[in-house]
Amino acid sequence: MITCTSTPMVGLLIQGGPLDIDHVVDLLRRKVIVLVLQGTGLGADLIAFVYFEKVHHQGDEYESFVKTELIKRMMNCYPKDFVDNELAQ
């Protein structure tokens, strides 16, 4: 006899903007599996880049490289969000 049922849930990110990235972070905090389709562009590629770098390059150099590279990539993906931003200059 089943006393409790739950519906499995999975997140899926194809492309995506800043709000979608926030949504992925929220899902991960709630322990929901998220499939990120690398190669679809924008937010999905940003998340895939950070994940790949974390898995393959660890240590002191990882953090400074990823932060710098991620900012560059974010500026390319979302230029309108960085027009008046200090990071863009």
Contact map, one row per residue, 1 for C-alpha under 8 A:
11100000000000000000000000000000000000000000000000000000000000000000000000000000000000000
11111000000000000000000000000000000000000000000000000000000000000000000000000000000000000
11111000000000000000000000000000000000000000000000000000000000000000000000000000000000000
01111100000000000000000000000000000000000000000000000000000000000000000000000000000000000
01111110000000000000000000000000000000000000000000000000000000000000000000000000000000000
00011111000000000000000000000000000000000000000000000000000000000000000000000000000000000
00001111100000000000000000000000000000000000000000000000000000000000000000000000000000000
00000111110000000000000000000000000000000000000000000000000000000000000000000000000000000
00000011111000000000000000000001100000000000000000000000000000000000000000000000000000000
00000001111100000000000000000001111000000000000000000000000000000000000000000000000000000
00000000111110000000000100100001111000000000000000000000000000000000000000000000000000000
00000000011111000000000000000000011110000000000000000000000000000000000000000000000000000
00000000001111110001000100000000011110000011000000000000000000000000000000000000000000000
00000000000111110000000000000000000111011011000000000000000000000000000000000000000000000
00000000000011111000000000000000000010011111100000000000000000000000000000000000000000000
00000000000011111111100000000000000000001111000000000000000000000000000000000000000000000
00000000000000111111100000000000000000000110000000000000000000000000000000000100000000000
00000000000000011111110000000000000000000010000000000000000000000000000000000000000000000
00000000000000011111111000000000000000000000000000000000000000000000000000000000000000000
00000000000010011111111100000000000000000010000000000000000000000000000000000000000000000
00000000000000011111111110000000000000000010001000000000000000000000000000000000000000000
00000000000000000111111111000000000000000000000000000000000000000000000000000000000000000
00000000000000000011111111100000000000000000000000000000000000000000000000000000000000000
00000000001010000001111111110000010000000000000000000000000000000000000000000000000000000
00000000000000000000111111111000000000000000000000000000000000000000000000000000000000000
00000000000000000000011111111100000000000000000000000000000000000000000000000000000000000
00000000001000000000001111111111110000000000000000000000000000000000000000000000000000000
00000000000000000000000111111111110000000000000000000000000000000000000000000000000000000
00000000000000000000000011111111000000000000000000000000000000000000000000000000000000000
00000000000000000000000001111111000000000000000000000000000000000000000000000000000000000
00000000000000000000000000111111100000000000000000000000000000000000000000000000000000000
00000000111000000000000000111111110000000000000000000000000000000000000000000000000000000
00000000111000000000000000110011111000000000000000000000000000000000000000000000000000000
00000000011110000000000100110001111100000000000000000000000000000000000000000000000000000
00000000011110000000000000000000111110000000000000000000000000000000000000000000000000000
00000000000111000000000000000000011111000001001100000000000000000000000000000000000000000
00000000000111100000000000000000001111110001100100000000000000000000000000000000000000000
00000000000001000000000000000000000111111001100100000000000000000000000000000000000000000
00000000000000000000000000000000000011111001100000000000000000000000000000000000000000000
00000000000001100000000000000000000011111101100000000000000000000000000000000000000000000
00000000000001110000000000000000000001111111110000000000000000000000000000000000000000000
00000000000000111000000000000000000000011111110000000000000000000000000000001000000000000
00000000000011111101100000000000000000001111111000000000000000000000000000001000000000000
00000000000011110000000000000000000111111111111100000000000000000000000000000000000000000
00000000000000100000000000000000000011111111111110000000000000000000000000000000000000000
00000000000000000000000000000000000000001111111111000000000000000000010011000000000000000
00000000000000000000100000000000000100000011111111100000000000000000000000000000000000000
00000000000000000000000000000000000111000001111111110000000000000000000000000000000000000
00000000000000000000000000000000000000000000111111111000000000000000000000000000000000000
00000000000000000000000000000000000000000000011111111100000000000100010000000000000000000
00000000000000000000000000000000000000000000001111111110000000000000000000000000000000000
00000000000000000000000000000000000000000000000111111111000000000000000000000000000000000
00000000000000000000000000000000000000000000000011111111110001000100000000000000000000000
00000000000000000000000000000000000000000000000001111111110001000000000000000000000000000
00000000000000000000000000000000000000000000000000111111110000000000000000000000000000000
00000000000000000000000000000000000000000000000000011111110000000000000000000000000000000
00000000000000000000000000000000000000000000000000001111111001000000000000000000000000000
00000000000000000000000000000000000000000000000000001111111111000000000000000000000000000
00000000000000000000000000000000000000000000000000000000111111100000000000000000000000000
00000000000000000000000000000000000000000000000000000000011111110000000000000000000000000
00000000000000000000000000000000000000000000000000000000011111111000000000000000000000000
00000000000000000000000000000000000000000000000000001100111111111100000000000000000000000
00000000000000000000000000000000000000000000000000000000001111111110000000000000000000000
00000000000000000000000000000000000000000000000000000000000111111111000000000000000000000
00000000000000000000000000000000000000000000000000000000000011111111100000000000000000000
00000000000000000000000000000000000000000000000001001000000001111111110000000000000000000
00000000000000000000000000000000000000000000000000000000000000111111111000000000000000000
00000000000000000000000000000000000000000000000000000000000000011111111100000000000000000
00000000000000000000000000000000000000000000000000000000000000001111111110000000000000000
00000000000000000000000000000000000000000000010001000000000000000111111111000000000000000
00000000000000000000000000000000000000000000000000000000000000000011111111100000000000100
00000000000000000000000000000000000000000000000000000000000000000001111111110000000000000
00000000000000000000000000000000000000000000010000000000000000000000111111111000000000000
00000000000000000000000000000000000000000000010000000000000000000000011111111110000000000
00000000000000000000000000000000000000000000000000000000000000000000001111111110110000010
00000000000000000000000000000000000000000000000000000000000000000000000111111110000000000
00000000000000000000000000000000000000000110000000000000000000000000000011111110000000000
00000000000000001000000000000000000000000000000000000000000000000000000001111111110000000
00000000000000000000000000000000000000000000000000000000000000000000000001111111111000000
00000000000000000000000000000000000000000000000000000000000000000000000000000111111000000
00000000000000000000000000000000000000000000000000000000000000000000000000100111111110000
00000000000000000000000000000000000000000000000000000000000000000000000000100111111111110
00000000000000000000000000000000000000000000000000000000000000000000000000000011111110010
00000000000000000000000000000000000000000000000000000000000000000000000000000000111111010
00000000000000000000000000000000000000000000000000000000000000000000000000000000111111111
00000000000000000000000000000000000000000000000000000000000000000000000000000000010111111
00000000000000000000000000000000000000000000000000000000000000000000001000000000010011111
00000000000000000000000000000000000000000000000000000000000000000000000000100000011111111
00000000000000000000000000000000000000000000000000000000000000000000000000000000000011111
